[in-house]
Amino acid sequence: MNTIDISYIGLAVGLLLLALPVYFFHVLGVRLVRSTVTAAVRMVVQLFLIGLYLKYLFEWNAPWINLVWVVLIVLVAAFTVTQRTRLKYRFAMMPLFGGLFGSAIVVGLYFLVFVLGLSNPFDARYFVPIIGLLVGNMLGVSVMALNTYYDGLQGERRLYYYLLGNGATHVEAVLPFVRRAVEKSFAPCVANMAVMGIVAMPGTMIGQILGGSVPGVAIKYQMMIVVIAFVASALSLVVTLYLADRRSFDVYGRLKDIRKKS
């Protein structure tokens, strides 16, 4: 089965659909018109650029180039999470880089070597999209978890110091905040996993079917993508919180000034 290509005229016609929600936003006075148009333009430009550099990555297919690409996207992801959580760079960048990079490499290579059985797991055709997918999924979880963790610590300092004052170790004192952060960031992931295939038709599976794969193969890939994205996000969050926690408190267990001034 051959994939039906979308012509540039067809693509332009498809993008015109965005005029409908933009019109509704304008009529209702919702302040999303400019941001929607800006987001759409950025999406188109960014995806065309991705298509351009992926073409060369696939042509070169060099492991060291692929690893350099991973480092770059992880740096961008860490920078994005730091901005969205308003954390200071010296507290968040290294923990985020360690959590995102380590988890993406470990889980990605596990999938490519032990599940797909590739003799060359750094083959750009497989390595690049899998690592990119994992980093993208980890980004959203990291933003939600770090925001929840540090909002809790800053908003409930008295609880933290009360626990310390009553003999709790540092780990025991921060555990309620860690637990809340993990629950809040992973609740949507668990909910999406529970209804996948019944309520929601996953985009990866649909894309593979449209691309010519038989449904059985597409379903197996979708299952594994959900699993590795979930596992990588969990591993990344544990590593990031551990490393960030070590930078966030002084020797007396007091929370440092870790947030940027708004």
ZITAFEN-V182870 format. One record per pair of residues at least 24 apart in sequence whose C-alpha atoms are under 7 Angstrom apart, sorted by the first residue. I is the first residue (numbers start at 1). GAP is how many residues later the second one is. If there is no record, write none. Layout:
((I,GAP) (I,GAP))
This chain:
((1,211) (2,210) (3,207) (3,208) (3,209) (57,67) (58,66) (58,67) (61,62) (61,63) (63,59) (66,58) (66,62) (74,26) (74,27) (74,61) (77,62) (81,58) (81,61) (81,62) (84,59) (85,58) (85,61) (85,62) (86,173) (86,174) (87,171) (87,172) (87,173) (88,170) (88,171) (88,172) (91,153) (91,156) (91,157) (91,167) (92,152) (95,145) (95,148) (95,149) (96,144) (98,142) (99,137) (99,138) (99,140) (99,141) (100,35) (100,136) (103,129) (103,132) (103,133) (104,27) (104,30) (104,31) (104,128) (107,121) (107,125) (134,95) (134,98) (137,92) (137,96) (138,94) (138,95) (141,44) (141,92) (142,95) (144,41) (145,36) (145,37) (145,39) (145,40) (148,33) (149,28) (149,29) (149,32) (152,25) (153,24))
